[in-house]
């Protein structure tokens, strides 16, 4: 039997237990950060090739998950590794224009997809003939064609060729820096107009 009013000492939190909790928290935060980097990596706009929609120095969040559950869509702004990519270089950010199996043509400085003119309200300015001469590309079963919105100042598939699915990192979803330019990227663009002869 115990005496009434007898006080029992409280169990003390040992230093080892406290240290273990801090280590567990630290490793948990590292794991969360690593998962976020894998699922939603960050990318920096390094040129003027996507003006006026993206400007040099802006930072983007890129979703890898988007293309795990669906295919890339025309009009998406995509981060990818060009054919001559090396690990010490920056990845490119361009707009997806041509999909696998399509024929891409430049005629009169306009883009045609399978002989149908592409409506492109996102362009910075009309493409000059020096940068958009009449030419065509036939895309293979796993080939994508990318171009910048600032056509006269963009290094894209016109120079380095088509891109394979495995080279695509993800779809740009949010501009997060600078804060004044924060916003979710919109992809509500029409695709094609009237057919062409």
N, C-alpha and C positions, 0 to 999 in steps of 0.2 A: 504494500500500500504506500501511496505517496502522501506527503503532508500537504494540506490545503495551503495554497498561496506560494508553493515552492516554484521558483523560476528555473527554467531550463535554458541553457545557453543557446543562442541562435547558431545555426550552422554557418560557417564562414565560407565566402566565395574564394576559393583558392586562386592564387595567381595563375596557375597552370590552366585552370578552366577559363579565366578571363582572357588569357593569351590565345587559347584555342578558339574562342569565339571571335576575337579580332582577326585571327588568321583565316577562319572560315568566311568572315565577311569580306576580307580582302580578296580571297580566291573567287568568291561569288561575284564580286564586282568585276574582276578581270574576265570571268566567263561571260557575263552579260555584255561587256564591252566587245569581246571577241565575236560573240554572236551577232551583235548589232553591226559590226564592221563587215561581217560576212553577208548578212542579209540586206543591210542598207549602208553600203560604203559611201564615202563622200568624194566629190570630184570638184575640180576647179576649172573654170572657163579660162583658157590660156591664150585665146586669140579673138579677133573680131569676126570670125567666120560665121557666127550665129546671130549677129546683129540684125534687126533691133531687138529680137526676142531674148537673147542672152548677151551680156556684155562682158568684156574681159575683166577678170578678177572676181566675178560672182562665184559663189560656192553652191553646189547642188547636193541634194540627197538622191541617191540612185538605188532603185529597188531591183535586187537580183531575183526576188520572189516572183515578180510580175511574170517573168518568162519561164518560171517553173511550172505554171499552171495554164499558161496561154502562149500563143505564138506572137512574135513581134508584129505590130500593125503599121501600115503605112502612115506616115505623119508623126510617129513616135520620135521623141528626142532621145537618142541612145548613146551610151558610153561604150566604146569598143576599143580593141587593140588592132591597129592597122597591120598590114602584111609585113612591114619592115620593123615592127615593134620590138624593142628591147626593154628589159625590166627597169632600166634607169631612166626611161622616157615617160612622159605623160601620156595617158590614154586620150583618145579623141572624143569629141562630143559633136554629133551631127544629126541631121534628120533622116529618118528612114524613108527612102523614095521608092525603091524597087524591091519586090518580093520574089522568092524562088519561082523559076519557070516563066517569068515575065520578060517581055522585050521592052527595053528602055530606049527611047529615041530623043534626040534633040533635033527640032525642026524650027527654024525661024526663032531661035533662042527660047523656045518653049519645050516643056517636057511632055512626052507622050508615053503612055503605058498601054502596050498592046494596041496601038494606033488610036487611043483615046486621049485627048488632051487632059493633063493634070491641072486642076484648079489649085493655086498656091497663094492664098491670101497672106501667108506668113513671110513672103519674100521681102528683102530690104529694098531692092530696086531691080529693074529688068536686067537680065544677063546680057552682057556685051558679046558680040560675035566672036571676039578674040578668046573668050573664056568658054563659050558655049557654041562651038561650031557644029554643023550638022554631023551627027554620028549616032551609032546605036550599039547596044550591048544586049546579048541574049544571056539571061541568067540561068545558071544550072539549078539542080534540085536543092542545093544547100547554099545558095549565094544570095547576098543582100547588097543593095546599092544605096550608098549614103551621100548626101550633099549638105553643104552649109546653107543657111538661109541668106547669107551675104555672098551670093554666087560669084561675084567678081573678085572676092577676096577669101577664097576658101580652098584649102587642100583637102580633097575628098576622093570619092571613088572614080572621078574623072581622071585622076592622076595615078592613084595606087591600086585601082581595080576593085573588084567585089570582095565582100567580107563573108567568111563562113560563120555559121551559127555559134561554133565554139569560141569565136573571137569576141562575141558580144558579152559585155559585162552586165548590163542592165538598163532599165528605163529610168530616165530622170523624172523625178516626181515633185520635188520641192526646191525652190530657191530659198536658201536660209541665210545667206550673207551677201551684201550688207543688210541689216535689219530693215532699212527703208524700202528695200526691194523684195522683201519676203513675200512668198506666194506659192500656191500650188499651180503647177504647170497645166495648162488646158490643152486638150487634144480634140476639140470639137471643130474639125476642119472637114469640108467636103472633099471628095476625092477626084472625080473626073467630070468632064463636061460632055459636050456633044461629040459623037464619033467623027473621025476624020477620014478622008478618002485615002 
